[in-house]
Amino acid sequence: MIEPQPRAPRDELLIHIPSLRAFAVSLSGQIDRADDLVQETLVKAWRNLGSYTEGTNMRAWLFTILRNVYISDIRRRKREVQDTDGVFAESVAVAPAQNGHMDLVDFRKALDGLPEEQREALVLIGAAEFSYEEAAEIAGCAVGTVKSRVNRARNALARKLNLDVSEIGLEPALRAALGPQDRSGVA
C-alpha cells in the first residue's frame, strides 16, 4: 500500500476553509462578518506559517487563530451600536415561504440565543466534529468544561424549541443553520 504524501502546510490551509467559515458563521451570526474573520485568520496563519509545527493538528491551530481573531474583533466593536436583540434585523427580514425554512430559522434563533461559550462548544463538537479534547484545546478550557457546556447547550435548545433532548438531531441541524456552503472540509 502506498502511503499518501503529507501536504505542505500552505496547501493544507485551503482544505480547512469551509470548516473555518462554518465556525466563523456560528460565532458571528453574520456571513459577511464570518468571511472577514476567515480572511483575517488565513492572513495571520499565512504570516505565521513558519511557527506552525508540521505534523501537528493544522485544523485546531486554525480554529484557535479564528477564535482569537473573533475575540479581538469583539473587543474592538464594544463601542459600536449593535442589534443584539435582533429587532432591526427582524424588521427587514422577509418571511420564508416554507415550514422547513421556518424550523431552521427557529433553530438558528435558539442557537444564537445561547451563551457564547455554550454555542461555541456545541458548534465545535456538533458541527465541526472536533473531539472534546480538541474543542477544549481550541476554547482554552478543560475537557469537562466543554462537555458541560455542550450538555447545557443541548438542554437549552431543547427547551427553547419545545423538544425532548433525544429529538434534536443537532449535528445536521447545526450544519444546516450555518448556511449553504461546501462541507468538504467538515467530516
Salt bridges, closest charged atoms under 4 A:
GLU12 OE2 - HIS16 NE2 3.40
ASP35 OD1 - ARG21 NE 2.56
ASP73 OD2 - ARG33 NE 3.07
ASP73 OD1 - ARG76 NH2 3.64
ASP73 OD2 - ARG77 NE 2.85
GLU80 OE1 - ARG77 NH1 3.84
GLU90 OE2 - LYS109 NZ 3.38
ASP112 OD1 - ARG108 NE 3.01
GLU120 OE2 - ARG67 NE 2.48
GLU129 OE2 - ARG175 NH2 2.06
GLU171 OE2 - ARG154 NH2 3.33
